Amino acid sequence: MQQGMQQGEVAVLHRLLQTKFGEKFTDTYRQRIDKANINTLLDWSEQVLSAQSIDEIFR
């Protein structure tokens, strides 16, 4: 179940970042997301709401 939740969060985060930042959402960020644990994914998802740049999320 944990793995399914993590895969779902990865998919949501990919979509949010692609929608908000477009071409700035590069493969480098995708790879970081794919390797992250669930707590980090949740933190990043929350940060998408207020971030002015994609770099703010991945500091």
PyMOL Python script that loads the backbone (N, CA, C, O; Angstrom):
from pymol import cmd

cmd.read_pdbstr("""\
ATOM      1  N   MET A   1       0.811  -1.192   0.000  1.00  0.00           N
ATOM      2  CA  MET A   1       0.000   0.000   0.000  1.00  0.00           C
ATOM      3  C   MET A   1       0.858   1.262   0.000  1.00  0.00           C
ATOM      4  O   MET A   1       0.542   2.225  -0.698  1.00  0.00           O
ATOM      5  N   GLN A   2       1.934   1.265   0.772  1.00  0.00           N
ATOM      6  CA  GLN A   2       2.850   2.413   0.825  1.00  0.00           C
ATOM      7  C   GLN A   2       3.421   2.707  -0.560  1.00  0.00           C
ATOM      8  O   GLN A   2       3.525   3.867  -0.956  1.00  0.00           O
ATOM      9  N   GLN A   3       3.788   1.664  -1.292  1.00  0.00           N
ATOM     10  CA  GLN A   3       4.352   1.856  -2.626  1.00  0.00           C
ATOM     11  C   GLN A   3       3.312   2.450  -3.574  1.00  0.00           C
ATOM     12  O   GLN A   3       3.637   3.311  -4.391  1.00  0.00           O
ATOM     13  N   GLY A   4       2.082   2.001  -3.469  1.00  0.00           N
ATOM     14  CA  GLY A   4       1.012   2.544  -4.302  1.00  0.00           C
ATOM     15  C   GLY A   4       0.761   4.012  -4.007  1.00  0.00           C
ATOM     16  O   GLY A   4       0.532   4.810  -4.917  1.00  0.00           O
ATOM     17  N   MET A   5       0.807   4.361  -2.731  1.00  0.00           N
ATOM     18  CA  MET A   5       0.632   5.758  -2.336  1.00  0.00           C
ATOM     19  C   MET A   5       1.776   6.612  -2.884  1.00  0.00           C
ATOM     20  O   MET A   5       1.559   7.725  -3.361  1.00  0.00           O
ATOM     21  N   GLN A   6       2.980   6.081  -2.809  1.00  0.00           N
ATOM     22  CA  GLN A   6       4.150   6.811  -3.301  1.00  0.00           C
ATOM     23  C   GLN A   6       4.066   7.006  -4.815  1.00  0.00           C
ATOM     24  O   GLN A   6       4.356   8.093  -5.315  1.00  0.00           O
ATOM     25  N   GLN A   7       3.675   5.972  -5.541  1.00  0.00           N
ATOM     26  CA  GLN A   7       3.547   6.086  -6.998  1.00  0.00           C
ATOM     27  C   GLN A   7       2.488   7.117  -7.374  1.00  0.00           C
ATOM     28  O   GLN A   7       2.661   7.869  -8.333  1.00  0.00           O
ATOM     29  N   GLY A   8       1.405   7.151  -6.628  1.00  0.00           N
ATOM     30  CA  GLY A   8       0.360   8.135  -6.874  1.00  0.00           C
ATOM     31  C   GLY A   8       0.843   9.553  -6.623  1.00  0.00           C
ATOM     32  O   GLY A   8       0.539  10.466  -7.391  1.00  0.00           O
ATOM     33  N   GLU A   9       1.588   9.731  -5.558  1.00  0.00           N
ATOM     34  CA  GLU A   9       2.125  11.057  -5.235  1.00  0.00           C
ATOM     35  C   GLU A   9       3.136  11.506  -6.286  1.00  0.00           C
ATOM     36  O   GLU A   9       3.179  12.683  -6.641  1.00  0.00           O
ATOM     37  N   VAL A  10       3.941  10.584  -6.779  1.00  0.00           N
ATOM     38  CA  VAL A  10       4.885  10.901  -7.861  1.00  0.00           C
ATOM     39  C   VAL A  10       4.118  11.410  -9.078  1.00  0.00           C
ATOM     40  O   VAL A  10       4.484  12.427  -9.667  1.00  0.00           O
ATOM     41  N   ALA A  11       3.065  10.708  -9.450  1.00  0.00           N
ATOM     42  CA  ALA A  11       2.275  11.093 -10.625  1.00  0.00           C
ATOM     43  C   ALA A  11       1.638  12.470 -10.439  1.00  0.00           C
ATOM     44  O   ALA A  11       1.646  13.288 -11.360  1.00  0.00           O
ATOM     45  N   VAL A  12       1.091  12.726  -9.263  1.00  0.00           N
ATOM     46  CA  VAL A  12       0.461  14.024  -8.992  1.00  0.00           C
ATOM     47  C   VAL A  12       1.500  15.138  -9.029  1.00  0.00           C
ATOM     48  O   VAL A  12       1.263  16.190  -9.623  1.00  0.00           O
ATOM     49  N   LEU A  13       2.637  14.916  -8.404  1.00  0.00           N
ATOM     50  CA  LEU A  13       3.677  15.942  -8.363  1.00  0.00           C
ATOM     51  C   LEU A  13       4.208  16.236  -9.764  1.00  0.00           C
ATOM     52  O   LEU A  13       4.434  17.396 -10.110  1.00  0.00           O
ATOM     53  N   HIS A  14       4.405  15.208 -10.561  1.00  0.00           N
ATOM     54  CA  HIS A  14       4.827  15.408 -11.957  1.00  0.00           C
ATOM     55  C   HIS A  14       3.825  16.311 -12.676  1.00  0.00           C
ATOM     56  O   HIS A  14       4.211  17.255 -13.365  1.00  0.00           O
ATOM     57  N   ARG A  15       2.559  16.017 -12.510  1.00  0.00           N
ATOM     58  CA  ARG A  15       1.520  16.785 -13.209  1.00  0.00           C
ATOM     59  C   ARG A  15       1.454  18.234 -12.718  1.00  0.00           C
ATOM     60  O   ARG A  15       1.335  19.159 -13.521  1.00  0.00           O
ATOM     61  N   LEU A  16       1.530  18.425 -11.413  1.00  0.00           N
ATOM     62  CA  LEU A  16       1.507  19.782 -10.860  1.00  0.00           C
ATOM     63  C   LEU A  16       2.672  20.622 -11.380  1.00  0.00           C
ATOM     64  O   LEU A  16       2.494  21.768 -11.793  1.00  0.00           O
ATOM     65  N   LEU A  17       3.854  20.035 -11.353  1.00  0.00           N
ATOM     66  CA  LEU A  17       5.038  20.777 -11.783  1.00  0.00           C
ATOM     67  C   LEU A  17       5.021  21.052 -13.283  1.00  0.00           C
ATOM     68  O   LEU A  17       5.421  22.130 -13.723  1.00  0.00           O
ATOM     69  N   GLN A  18       4.564  20.088 -14.060  1.00  0.00           N
ATOM     70  CA  GLN A  18       4.469  20.289 -15.507  1.00  0.00           C
ATOM     71  C   GLN A  18       3.471  21.407 -15.817  1.00  0.00           C
ATOM     72  O   GLN A  18       3.718  22.246 -16.683  1.00  0.00           O
ATOM     73  N   THR A  19       2.360  21.411 -15.115  1.00  0.00           N
ATOM     74  CA  THR A  19       1.333  22.431 -15.344  1.00  0.00           C
ATOM     75  C   THR A  19       1.817  23.817 -14.926  1.00  0.00           C
ATOM     76  O   THR A  19       1.605  24.795 -15.643  1.00  0.00           O
ATOM     77  N   LYS A  20       2.463  23.899 -13.769  1.00  0.00           N
ATOM     78  CA  LYS A  20       2.863  25.207 -13.241  1.00  0.00           C
ATOM     79  C   LYS A  20       4.126  25.758 -13.899  1.00  0.00           C
ATOM     80  O   LYS A  20       4.224  26.960 -14.145  1.00  0.00           O
ATOM     81  N   PHE A  21       5.093  24.883 -14.186  1.00  0.00           N
ATOM     82  CA  PHE A  21       6.394  25.369 -14.635  1.00  0.00           C
ATOM     83  C   PHE A  21       6.752  24.993 -16.074  1.00  0.00           C
ATOM     84  O   PHE A  21       7.760  25.467 -16.600  1.00  0.00           O
ATOM     85  N   GLY A  22       5.954  24.163 -16.707  1.00  0.00           N
ATOM     86  CA  GLY A  22       6.166  23.826 -18.117  1.00  0.00           C
ATOM     87  C   GLY A  22       7.555  23.288 -18.414  1.00  0.00           C
ATOM     88  O   GLY A  22       7.992  22.309 -17.810  1.00  0.00           O
ATOM     89  N   GLU A  23       8.251  23.935 -19.354  1.00  0.00           N
ATOM     90  CA  GLU A  23       9.563  23.468 -19.813  1.00  0.00           C
ATOM     91  C   GLU A  23      10.631  23.506 -18.728  1.00  0.00           C
ATOM     92  O   GLU A  23      11.656  22.834 -18.852  1.00  0.00           O
ATOM     93  N   LYS A  24      10.415  24.269 -17.680  1.00  0.00           N
ATOM     94  CA  LYS A  24      11.386  24.331 -16.583  1.00  0.00           C
ATOM     95  C   LYS A  24      11.377  23.051 -15.753  1.00  0.00           C
ATOM     96  O   LYS A  24      12.297  22.802 -14.974  1.00  0.00           O
ATOM     97  N   PHE A  25      10.335  22.244 -15.923  1.00  0.00           N
ATOM     98  CA  PHE A  25      10.263  20.946 -15.247  1.00  0.00           C
ATOM     99  C   PHE A  25      11.016  19.931 -16.106  1.00  0.00           C
ATOM    100  O   PHE A  25      10.440  19.270 -16.970  1.00  0.00           O
ATOM    101  N   THR A  26      12.311  19.828 -15.847  1.00  0.00           N
ATOM    102  CA  THR A  26      13.209  19.020 -16.672  1.00  0.00           C
ATOM    103  C   THR A  26      13.347  17.592 -16.144  1.00  0.00           C
ATOM    104  O   THR A  26      12.835  17.253 -15.077  1.00  0.00           O
ATOM    105  N   ASP A  27      14.047  16.773 -16.910  1.00  0.00           N
ATOM    106  CA  ASP A  27      14.301  15.386 -16.513  1.00  0.00           C
ATOM    107  C   ASP A  27      15.071  15.300 -15.199  1.00  0.00           C
ATOM    108  O   ASP A  27      14.898  14.344 -14.443  1.00  0.00           O
ATOM    109  N   THR A  28      15.905  16.274 -14.925  1.00  0.00           N
ATOM    110  CA  THR A  28      16.651  16.283 -13.659  1.00  0.00           C
ATOM    111  C   THR A  28      15.689  16.299 -12.478  1.00  0.00           C
ATOM    112  O   THR A  28      15.875  15.558 -11.514  1.00  0.00           O
ATOM    113  N   TYR A  29      14.663  17.142 -12.551  1.00  0.00           N
ATOM    114  CA  TYR A  29      13.660  17.193 -11.487  1.00  0.00           C
ATOM    115  C   TYR A  29      12.835  15.912 -11.457  1.00  0.00           C
ATOM    116  O   TYR A  29      12.515  15.406 -10.381  1.00  0.00           O
ATOM    117  N   ARG A  30      12.492  15.391 -12.615  1.00  0.00           N
ATOM    118  CA  ARG A  30      11.719  14.138 -12.675  1.00  0.00           C
ATOM    119  C   ARG A  30      12.471  13.005 -11.980  1.00  0.00           C
ATOM    120  O   ARG A  30      11.879  12.220 -11.241  1.00  0.00           O
ATOM    121  N   GLN A  31      13.758  12.927 -12.219  1.00  0.00           N
ATOM    122  CA  GLN A  31      14.569  11.872 -11.604  1.00  0.00           C
ATOM    123  C   GLN A  31      14.637  12.037 -10.088  1.00  0.00           C
ATOM    124  O   GLN A  31      14.582  11.051  -9.353  1.00  0.00           O
ATOM    125  N   ARG A  32      14.755  13.264  -9.625  1.00  0.00           N
ATOM    126  CA  ARG A  32      14.770  13.500  -8.171  1.00  0.00           C
ATOM    127  C   ARG A  32      13.458  13.065  -7.540  1.00  0.00           C
ATOM    128  O   ARG A  32      13.444  12.461  -6.468  1.00  0.00           O
ATOM    129  N   ILE A  33      12.361  13.375  -8.210  1.00  0.00           N
ATOM    130  CA  ILE A  33      11.046  12.980  -7.709  1.00  0.00           C
ATOM    131  C   ILE A  33      10.927  11.465  -7.676  1.00  0.00           C
ATOM    132  O   ILE A  33      10.460  10.900  -6.688  1.00  0.00           O
ATOM    133  N   ASP A  34      11.343  10.810  -8.736  1.00  0.00           N
ATOM    134  CA  ASP A  34      11.229   9.353  -8.828  1.00  0.00           C
ATOM    135  C   ASP A  34      12.021   8.635  -7.739  1.00  0.00           C
ATOM    136  O   ASP A  34      11.673   7.516  -7.363  1.00  0.00           O
ATOM    137  N   LYS A  35      13.078   9.261  -7.230  1.00  0.00           N
ATOM    138  CA  LYS A  35      13.931   8.638  -6.215  1.00  0.00           C
ATOM    139  C   LYS A  35      13.564   9.041  -4.785  1.00  0.00           C
ATOM    140  O   LYS A  35      14.096   8.476  -3.829  1.00  0.00           O
ATOM    141  N   ALA A  36      12.667  10.004  -4.633  1.00  0.00           N
ATOM    142  CA  ALA A  36      12.360  10.557  -3.307  1.00  0.00           C
ATOM    143  C   ALA A  36      11.442   9.646  -2.496  1.00  0.00           C
ATOM    144  O   ALA A  36      10.685   8.847  -3.049  1.00  0.00           O
ATOM    145  N   ASN A  37      11.525   9.783  -1.172  1.00  0.00           N
ATOM    146  CA  ASN A  37      10.622   9.039  -0.291  1.00  0.00           C
ATOM    147  C   ASN A  37       9.299   9.788  -0.160  1.00  0.00           C
ATOM    148  O   ASN A  37       9.191  10.942  -0.574  1.00  0.00           O
ATOM    149  N   ILE A  38       8.314   9.142   0.404  1.00  0.00           N
ATOM    150  CA  ILE A  38       6.959   9.688   0.458  1.00  0.00           C
ATOM    151  C   ILE A  38       6.894  11.003   1.233  1.00  0.00           C
ATOM    152  O   ILE A  38       6.159  11.906   0.834  1.00  0.00           O
ATOM    153  N   ASN A  39       7.632  11.135   2.315  1.00  0.00           N
ATOM    154  CA  ASN A  39       7.599  12.375   3.097  1.00  0.00           C
ATOM    155  C   ASN A  39       8.150  13.554   2.304  1.00  0.00           C
ATOM    156  O   ASN A  39       7.609  14.658   2.365  1.00  0.00           O
ATOM    157  N   THR A  40       9.207  13.321   1.573  1.00  0.00           N
ATOM    158  CA  THR A  40       9.775  14.373   0.723  1.00  0.00           C
ATOM    159  C   THR A  40       8.804  14.744  -0.382  1.00  0.00           C
ATOM    160  O   THR A  40       8.629  15.923  -0.687  1.00  0.00           O
ATOM    161  N   LEU A  41       8.173  13.751  -0.983  1.00  0.00           N
ATOM    162  CA  LEU A  41       7.186  14.013  -2.039  1.00  0.00           C
ATOM    163  C   LEU A  41       6.042  14.878  -1.522  1.00  0.00           C
ATOM    164  O   LEU A  41       5.608  15.813  -2.194  1.00  0.00           O
ATOM    165  N   LEU A  42       5.562  14.563  -0.335  1.00  0.00           N
ATOM    166  CA  LEU A  42       4.472  15.345   0.256  1.00  0.00           C
ATOM    167  C   LEU A  42       4.908  16.782   0.546  1.00  0.00           C
ATOM    168  O   LEU A  42       4.151  17.724   0.312  1.00  0.00           O
ATOM    169  N   ASP A  43       6.122  16.944   1.051  1.00  0.00           N
ATOM    170  CA  ASP A  43       6.649  18.290   1.301  1.00  0.00           C
ATOM    171  C   ASP A  43       6.733  19.087   0.003  1.00  0.00           C
ATOM    172  O   ASP A  43       6.310  20.242  -0.050  1.00  0.00           O
ATOM    173  N   TRP A  44       7.275  18.475  -1.036  1.00  0.00           N
ATOM    174  CA  TRP A  44       7.401  19.161  -2.328  1.00  0.00           C
ATOM    175  C   TRP A  44       6.025  19.529  -2.880  1.00  0.00           C
ATOM    176  O   TRP A  44       5.850  20.614  -3.434  1.00  0.00           O
ATOM    177  N   SER A  45       5.058  18.640  -2.734  1.00  0.00           N
ATOM    178  CA  SER A  45       3.708  18.916  -3.241  1.00  0.00           C
ATOM    179  C   SER A  45       3.104  20.141  -2.563  1.00  0.00           C
ATOM    180  O   SER A  45       2.444  20.951  -3.215  1.00  0.00           O
ATOM    181  N   GLU A  46       3.324  20.279  -1.270  1.00  0.00           N
ATOM    182  CA  GLU A  46       2.828  21.449  -0.547  1.00  0.00           C
ATOM    183  C   GLU A  46       3.535  22.720  -1.011  1.00  0.00           C
ATOM    184  O   GLU A  46       2.914  23.777  -1.120  1.00  0.00           O
ATOM    185  N   GLN A  47       4.811  22.614  -1.279  1.00  0.00           N
ATOM    186  CA  GLN A  47       5.587  23.780  -1.689  1.00  0.00           C
ATOM    187  C   GLN A  47       5.195  24.289  -3.076  1.00  0.00           C
ATOM    188  O   GLN A  47       5.382  25.469  -3.373  1.00  0.00           O
ATOM    189  N   VAL A  48       4.661  23.426  -3.918  1.00  0.00           N
ATOM    190  CA  VAL A  48       4.230  23.836  -5.256  1.00  0.00           C
ATOM    191  C   VAL A  48       3.211  24.971  -5.155  1.00  0.00           C
ATOM    192  O   VAL A  48       3.184  25.861  -6.005  1.00  0.00           O
ATOM    193  N   LEU A  49       2.387  24.940  -4.133  1.00  0.00           N
ATOM    194  CA  LEU A  49       1.320  25.932  -3.989  1.00  0.00           C
ATOM    195  C   LEU A  49       1.839  27.360  -3.875  1.00  0.00           C
ATOM    196  O   LEU A  49       1.225  28.286  -4.406  1.00  0.00           O
ATOM    197  N   SER A  50       2.952  27.546  -3.197  1.00  0.00           N
ATOM    198  CA  SER A  50       3.447  28.902  -2.954  1.00  0.00           C
ATOM    199  C   SER A  50       4.734  29.243  -3.696  1.00  0.00           C
ATOM    200  O   SER A  50       5.151  30.402  -3.686  1.00  0.00           O
ATOM    201  N   ALA A  51       5.363  28.289  -4.327  1.00  0.00           N
ATOM    202  CA  ALA A  51       6.649  28.525  -4.987  1.00  0.00           C
ATOM    203  C   ALA A  51       6.499  29.446  -6.194  1.00  0.00           C
ATOM    204  O   ALA A  51       5.582  29.298  -7.003  1.00  0.00           O
ATOM    205  N   GLN A  52       7.416  30.392  -6.294  1.00  0.00           N
ATOM    206  CA  GLN A  52       7.461  31.286  -7.449  1.00  0.00           C
ATOM    207  C   GLN A  52       8.339  30.710  -8.558  1.00  0.00           C
ATOM    208  O   GLN A  52       8.212  31.086  -9.723  1.00  0.00           O
ATOM    209  N   SER A  53       9.231  29.794  -8.179  1.00  0.00           N
ATOM    210  CA  SER A  53      10.095  29.136  -9.160  1.00  0.00           C
ATOM    211  C   SER A  53      10.250  27.673  -8.769  1.00  0.00           C
ATOM    212  O   SER A  53      10.055  27.300  -7.612  1.00  0.00           O
ATOM    213  N   ILE A  54      10.598  26.866  -9.734  1.00  0.00           N
ATOM    214  CA  ILE A  54      10.768  25.437  -9.461  1.00  0.00           C
ATOM    215  C   ILE A  54      11.959  25.201  -8.535  1.00  0.00           C
ATOM    216  O   ILE A  54      11.968  24.247  -7.758  1.00  0.00           O
ATOM    217  N   ASP A  55      12.963  26.074  -8.622  1.00  0.00           N
ATOM    218  CA  ASP A  55      14.137  25.928  -7.757  1.00  0.00           C
ATOM    219  C   ASP A  55      13.794  26.102  -6.281  1.00  0.00           C
ATOM    220  O   ASP A  55      14.459  25.522  -5.423  1.00  0.00           O
ATOM    221  N   GLU A  56      12.773  26.885  -5.974  1.00  0.00           N
ATOM    222  CA  GLU A  56      12.346  27.060  -4.579  1.00  0.00           C
ATOM    223  C   GLU A  56      11.910  25.734  -3.963  1.00  0.00           C
ATOM    224  O   GLU A  56      12.091  25.514  -2.766  1.00  0.00           O
ATOM    225  N   ILE A  57      11.350  24.876  -4.756  1.00  0.00           N
ATOM    226  CA  ILE A  57      10.834  23.595  -4.270  1.00  0.00           C
ATOM    227  C   ILE A  57      11.966  22.627  -3.964  1.00  0.00           C
ATOM    228  O   ILE A  57      11.900  21.875  -2.992  1.00  0.00           O
ATOM    229  N   PHE A  58      13.000  22.646  -4.789  1.00  0.00           N
ATOM    230  CA  PHE A  58      14.049  21.631  -4.708  1.00  0.00           C
ATOM    231  C   PHE A  58      15.340  22.127  -4.066  1.00  0.00           C
ATOM    232  O   PHE A  58      16.412  21.598  -4.359  1.00  0.00           O
ATOM    233  N   ARG A  59      15.259  23.121  -3.207  1.00  0.00           N
ATOM    234  CA  ARG A  59      16.463  23.608  -2.508  1.00  0.00           C
ATOM    235  C   ARG A  59      17.026  22.572  -1.602  1.00  0.00           C
ATOM    236  O   ARG A  59      18.035  22.814  -0.940  1.00  0.00           O
TER     237      ARG A  59
END
""", "prot")
cmd.dss("prot")
cmd.show_as("cartoon", "prot")
cmd.util.cbc("prot")
cmd.orient("prot")
